Structures are given as C-alpha cells and as structure tokens.
Amino acid sequence: MAQVECKTKKEDAELGTHIIINGSTVEKQESISCKTGTNFIVKNLFYNIPVRRKFLKSNNLEYAHIVTEFYRIALAHPDVALSIHHNDKEEYILPISNVKQRIISLFGKGLEKQLLTIQSDTNLVKIKGYIGKPETAKKRNSEQFFFYQ
C-alpha cells in the first residue's frame, strides 16, 4: 500500500481530475485546472503493512530495487517524461527523448562516446539497440536491459 496522488487531463478537456488515495481508500477526487497529461506521485510504499516490514531489507537496498525498476520503465518508454524523488531530493528528471539520450541521462554523459549502435534485420528477427564498447564491460549484468516489441 502507498499514498498516491494523480493529476490527469485529456488534451481536449477543459478541466482535469485530481485524485488522492491513501492505502486503498480514495480520500479526495475533484476537478482541477492542470496541464494535459498524467502525473502520478507515489509516496511511502508499504507504510501501513506491518507484516511486510519484516521482509524489507535496508532502506538503501529497497531504494536500489525501486531505481532498477525505474530504469526499466524509463528505458522502455523514452517517449514518456519521468522523474524520481527520494527523501525530498530530485534524483532523476527525464524529459521525453530518444533511446540513446535516455541511456545517457540515466547512466551518465561519459557513456555517450562508448555506445555503439547495433541493428540487424533477418527473416527471423529484427534487433536494434545499443551496446557498450568492451572497455565499459562490467562483471555484473546490472546495466543490461533487453526489451521486445
């Protein structure tokens, strides 16, 4: 369970909708003036589930898992602007971009010159993406992401 706030508005609508959910209870739903699009804020994951707390690891490790999921979503959807805040600090602010720019935004500008474009079209499969030069290889696969369409 979490505390969730959503503001959303269709492009052709005059007003949007603002919803606040606490746990599984809708606390507020109202029409508001807001930008076109959808903005979710999720806070305090599992705050009201005491049984879950005994299974949680350290705060740093749990946050690392959240960031890994954020990477997956951000890389799979560069056409969506995303941000993540942790302890009231903006960790990532990702505007709409292409895949290469999204990779650089997540993993650093130093990677820009190390990325190689790959593309192969056969009768069986089409593969496209980016790989790092051998000197950027790491022992772990924590920064390897594969997506299919």
Secondary structure, 3 states (H helix, E strand, C coil): CCEEEEEEECCCCCCEEEEEEECCEEEEEEEECCCCEEEEEEECCCCCCHHHHCCCCCHHHHHHHHHHHHHHHHHHCCCCCEEEEECCEEEEEECCCCHHHHHHHHHCHHHHHHEEEEEEECCCCEEEEEEECHHHCCCCCCCCCCCCC
